[in-house]
Amino acid sequence: MDPVAALEEIAFLLERDRASAFKSKAFRRAADVIRPLGADEVAARIADGRLQRTRGIGDTTFTVIAQAADGAVPAYLAELRTRTGLSPSGTPTGLRAELRGDLHSHTDWSDGTTSLETMARAAEALGLEYLAVTDHSPSLRVANGLSGERLIAQQGVIDEVQATVGGIRLLHGIEVDILLDGALDQTAELLGRLDLVVASVHSKLRTDAPEMTKRMLRAIADPHTNVLGHCTGRLVEGSRGTRPQSTFDAHAVFEACAEHGVAVEINSRPERQDPPDELIGLALEAGCLFSIDSDAHAPGHLTFLELGAARAAANGVPAERIVTTWPVERLLEWSRDRNG
């Protein structure tokens, strides 16, 4: 097994398991140390002891590198795969194997933990064909939301990273706040430049049902909205505690999504599991499209897609109704038809 790939997968799985960021960074740092070295050089440095004395290589990372260089799946990686519910080979199965992309991810431009390039390379390593970079919009100051100027500047960085990461298509998107009156938290001109828009409610989640419904319906009707993100805003576990789901007229909201061709996001984060199963059923009955997304804030969070795919399959969502199973050109035809 390639030692760099083994180290990076361990970092992914630790992040997916929501372990200490220090642990995942140690494995990613070790991968950066050996990345420039060829296989023969790594083997030579293992044999003569130089690698174990190299700064950035600890006892555990050295063992992983040595086992991978010897042709084995490192024991630490095999144990992590089993613990996180993956097959021993780490190969996706079922509906997860049909997912081609992810339309909701964050970088250190807003509240993600790593660079755009690191996220792109992680998605490429996981076999995704496309990844939408959807950092937050200006009103979400706590998440360092992007001003219009920063959003424009980010496109240049995406173009630069795309030139160096050839195995995956990067899409420029945004997770735009749905404001209290249902307007989207960015100008129509800037939203029209993007490949994809995820619209989400992040504030005043306890608004009464009629007002929340009106707010969501206006956002869904906006021609720039492609995906309705984590529609209930609930939290069911995790370090932020729990939060009940918002109340709204689900029939009206999902009928509007179906009418306007807006996909309902199946948010894969374990603390969200949003929408709840009964709402997935209602959206399915309404004729909605779906988007299975990771809402990743770190590279390892991209593996949450397996959790979202499992929930979609359990609720009988057919693959053809999931936009993230579509080839990128079909996906862009759909998204651009909405945002003009």
N, C-alpha and C positions, 0 to 999 in steps of 0.2 A: 504494500500500500504506500502511496506517496506520503511522506512524513508531513509535508505542508498541509495536504488535504486532511490528514488525520487530526492535526492540531487545530485547524480551523473548524472542523466538524465538532470537536470537543467544545470549543468556545461557543459554537451555535447552540449545542445541546445544554450547556450550562446556563446560557441566557434563557433558553426556552424553559428550563427548570427553575428560572428566576433565582439562581445562585448569586453569590456575591460578585459584583462587577470586577473586583480585584482578581478573582479566579479566572474569569473568562479572558481578561486582558493579559494575564500571564501566558496563556496558551497562544493568544494572537501575537503577542510580542515574540515568543519563541519561533512562531511561523515566519515572522518578518526577518528574524536573524538568519534562518537557513534558506529563505526563499532564493537569494542570489546564488547559492551554491548548487553545483550539479550533484547528481546521485553519487558519483565516485568520490567527490570531495567530502560529502557528508559521511560516507562509509569510512573514509580514511581518518576523518577527525573523530569518529566514534572509536575506531580501532586504537588510535594512539592516545586517547584520553583528552585531546584538545577540546572537543565539543562540550564535554562535561564541565570544563573550566571556563567556558565562554560566558561572558556577561549576557544575561537574559535567558539563560538555560538553567532550569532548576532540576532537582532530582526527578520529579514526576514528568516534566516535559522531556527530559533526556530519555527516560524509559520509553515514553511514547514514540519518540523519534527512532530509537534503536529497534524497537519491535516492528515498527512500520518499515524501516529500511531493510529488515530481515525478511520482509515479505508477508508478515502477519498483520491481522487487524489487532491493534494494541488492546490489551486487556481492559484498560481504563475506558476506551471508546466502546468496546463491546458491552461493558457493564452499563454505560450511560444509555446506549441504544435500547437495551432491554428495559431499563428503568423508565424511559420516556415512551415506551410502547411501540417502538419501531421494530421492524423485522431485523434479524441479526445482521443482514447485509446492508441495512439502511435504505433499501430501495422502496420508493413509494408504491403503494398498492391501491386498488379500488378507485374511488372517485378522485382521490388526491393525485393519482397518476395521470388523470385527464386534465388537471389544471395546468394551463400554459403561463399564467401570469398572476400578478398581484397588483391591485389598483389603489392600495392604501399603505403608504410607508412614510416614515419620518427620518430626518437626518439631523446633524448638529446645526443646521440652519435654523431649526426651531427647537423642539424639545427632544430630539433623538440624541443618542449617545455617541454616534460615530459619523465619519465623513460620508459624503455622497458616494465617493469612489468605493469605500469599504462596503457600503450597503449594496452597491451594484455588483461587486465581485462576489459577495455572499449569495446574492440571488442567482448569479450565473453558476456558482458552484453547486447550488441546489437544483439546477436543471431548468430554471424558469426561462421562458423565452422573452418575457417583458416584465418591467417593473415601473410602476408609476410613482414618482417622487411627489408626495402630497404634504408638504409642510403646512403649518397652520397659517391662518390669515391674521390681519393686524389687531383685531379686537381682543384676541386671546393673548394678552400681554404676558400672563404667567407662563405661557409656552413659547415666548419669544416669537410671536407671530410675525410674518413677513410683511413689511410695507410694500407698496407698489414698486419702489426703487429696488428693494432687495429681491423681489420676485423676478424682476427683469434681469438683474445681475445673476440670479441663480440659473437662468437659461444658458448663459455663457458657460458656466461651470459644467452644466449637464452636457453641453456640446463637447467640452474638453474631455470629460470622462468618457463619453461615448466613443471618442476617437481612440481611446486606449483599451476599452473593454468591448471587444467585438462580438462576444458570444451572447449578448443580451441586448434587447432594445429598451432604451430608457425613455419614458414618457414624462413630459413635464405637466404636473397637475398641481392641485391644491386641495387641502381639506378646509373648506371655507365655512366660517360660522354662519349659522342661520340666526340672524338678529331677532330681537323681540317682535318686530313687526313683520317678520318673514322675509325681509330683504337679505341678499347675500353680501357678506362682508368683504367685497372687493368690487372695483368698477367693472362694468360690463365690457369695456374695451380691453382690459387686462385679462378677464376671464375668457374672452373670445380668442386670445392668443394661445391658450393652453390646450393640451391634448385631452385633458380630462378634469372634471370637477366633482369632488365628493363634498356634499353639503351635510353638515351635522349640527345638531343642537348641543351646545356646551354650557349654557347659562339658564338660570331660572327654570330648572328642570321640574319644579313642583308647581308650575303654572297650571291653572285649572284646565280641564279637558277641552272645553270649547275654544279657549284662546290658543292652547297648544296646537289644536287641530288646524285652526285658521293660519297660524304661523307656519306650520309644516306644509300646508297646501299651497301657500304662496311660493315657498321655496321650490317645491316640486314643479310648479308651473313655470318657473323661470327657465327659459330655453338653454341656459348654461349648465343646469344641474344634470349630471349623469348618474350619480349614485347617491342614495340616501344612506348616510353613515349611521352606524349604531343607533338605531331609531328610538330606543326607549331610554338610553343613557344609564341603564342599570349597572350596578356592580354587585357581583355575587360572592366575591372572595377577594383576598389579596391585602397588600399593605395599606391601601387606602380605606379599608373597611368595606362595608356593604352599603348599597344605596338602592332604594326601591325604583321600579321603572316609572317613567313618566306616563301620564294618562292622556289618551287622545282617542279620537274615533278611528280605530284601526281600519274598519271597512272603507271609510272615506279616503283615508291616506293611501291605502294600497290600491284602491280603484284609481286614484289619481296617478299613482306610479305606473300602473298598467296603461292608462290612457296616454301618458306623456312619454312612455318608453324609458322611465327612470328605473334603474336596478335597485333592488332592496339589498343592502349589504348584510351578509352573514359574517359578523365580526368574529374572528377566530380567537381573540384574546381570551384566555381562560377566566379572567376576572370579569369579563363582560358577557360572553355567551349570548350575544344580542343579535337578533331578536330571540325572545323565548320561543320554545317549540310551538306553542299554540299560535303565535303570531306568524311563524314561518308557514304554518298550515293555512292561515287566512290569506297570506300573500300569494301562496300557491294557488288557492281557489280563485283569487282575483285575477290571475293571469300574469302576475309580475315576472319580470326578469330578476335574476339574483347575481350578486358578485361576492364570491368567497375571498375575503381579504384578511391579511395578517394584522393590520394596524401596527406594524413593527416599529419599535423605537430603538432597536438594536439588531445586529445581524442575526442572532440566534432566534429572535422573535419571528423571523420569516418561516420557521418550521411550525409555527402555530397553524399554518394552513391545513395541516393534517387534522387538527381538532375541528376546524370549520367544515372541512370536507366530510368528516365523520358525522357531524350533526346534520348536514344537508342530506347525506345518504339515508340517515335514520329517519328523516322526515319526508323521504320520497321525492326530493327535488331532482328532476331529470337533468342530465348533463347539458342537454341542448338549451336549457333555460338559464344556464349559468354563463355569464359573459366572459368570465375568466377561463373558460375552456375554449374560447374562440381563438383562431389565429389573429395575430396583431392587426393585420390589414382589415379584417372584418370588424374587429373591435373599434378601430379608429373610424371606420365608416359609420358605425353606430354612434360613437361619441361626438363626432363632428357634425353629424346630422342634427344632433340636439343643440350644440353650442354655436353652430354656424361658422 
